[in-house]
Amino acid sequence: MQYFKNLKTINYDGNKVKNIMERFYVTLEDSAVFFYDTEKGKKDLYSISFELYGSEKYWWILALINNVNDTFFDMPLDDTTIYQISIDPEQQEATGSLDASTLYDSLIDINKDKKYIRAVRSNRINELYIEFKRSI
C-alpha cells in the first residue's frame, strides 16, 4: 500500500520495520476544508476520494483529517449493516446484553454523528499530499 511505503523505518527489537504508530497531524485553514455529506454520496473513503479527487489514492488523507482508525466502524454504516450488528448475539453480549432494538437505536444515533466528514477542497489536496510526503 502506498501509505505504508512512505512511513519511516525504525529499529524494533533488532529488526527494521515501518513505524505504523507515528501519527501525522494536520492543521488546515477553514477555507481548505468542507463537510461532505455521506448520505448524499459514497460512504467509504476510497469511493469518496475518487468522487472528490478523481483518484482513490487520497483516501488516507480523508482518514487522517477525520481521525478514522477503523475504515469500517469509524465511517457511517448502512441500515442493513446496523440491523445485522444489532441482531448478532455476540454484539449484544459485548454491549452489556442490550436487546436488539435498543442496540439498533443506539447504533443509529452513533451513525448520525458520522454523517458529515471533513474533506479537503480539491484544489488543495495535492498540496497537502506533498506536505505530508515532505514531513516523513
N, C-alpha and C positions, 0 to 999 in steps of 0.2 A: 504494500500500500504506500502511496506517495507520502502520506503524512509521516509514517514511521521512518522513511528514508532520510528525512531531514532532521530527525532528533539527534541530540548529542550522544556520543558513545562514552560510556563511563566504565570504570573498572569495578566489577562487582564479584567479590569472592574469587578473585583471580581470573575472571572471565570478562571479556569486552562485550558489553550489552548496550542496547539503546535505553536511554533514561526515559521510560514512559511515565514516570511520576512527575516530571517537571511540567509546570503549568506556565502558559503564556497568557498574560492578562492584557486585555485590550481596553484602551480608553479612546472612545470615539466621540467626536463632537456631534451634537444633536443633528446638525444638517447632513451628516453622513449616514444616519440611521432612520429607518422607518419600521413600522409594525406590519407584519404580514399576517393576514387572517387565514389560518389553516382550514377553516370551514369552507372558504370560497375556492380554495385551490388544493394543492397537494399537501399531504401530511407527513411525508418522510423527507429527511434532509437532502437526500440525493435528488429527488424529484423537484423539491423547492429550489435547490441550487441550479438545476438545469432550466427550470422555468424562468428564474430571475437573471441568470448569468450566461445561459447557453452552454453550460458545462456542469457536470457533476463534481468536478474537481474541487469546488469551493464548499462542499458540504461540511467539512470540518471547521471552517470559519464560522458557519452558522451555529454549529455545536459549541464552539468556543465562546461566542458572544452571548449565548443563551444558557451557559453553564450546563450543557447537556452531557452527562456522563454515560447514560444508557440510551442509545438511539431508539429503543423500543418504548420503554416505560417513561422516559422524560419528554416524549412527544405526545401529542393528542392521539388517543386511541379511537377507533371507530366503534359504533354502538354494538356491533356483533362481538367484537373482542371483549368489550366491557362486560357484556352479558355472559360470555363464556368464562371469563375470570370469576364473575360473581357466583356462578353455579358450581365452580370447582371446589369440592370438599377440602382439598389441601389449602386452597387460598382462604377459605372460610376459617379453617383451623389456625392458619398463620396470622389472621387478623383478630384473634381472640374469640373465635366461634360466632362471628356475626352471621346472621341469616342472610340468604341470598339477596333479598330485597333491600336490606339495609346496606349491604356491601355494594350493591349496584348503585344505589343512590349516592353513596359516598364517593364511588369512583366517577360518577357523572359530575359531581361537584368539583373534584380534583381536576377532571378533564377540562372543565370550563376555564380554569386558571391557565391552561396551556394553549388556549385558543389562538392567542397572538404571540408571535415570536419576533424577536428583533432581527432585522436584516440590514445589510449594508447596501447602500444605493449602488446601482450597477456601475456608475462612473467612478466609484471609489474602491471597488472590490480588488482590482489588480494592485492598487497602491497598498492596500492592507496586506495582500498576499506577499508582495515584495518586502514590505517592512518585517513581516514575520520571518521570511527566509533569511533576511539580514541579521536578525536577532539570534538565530540559532547557530 
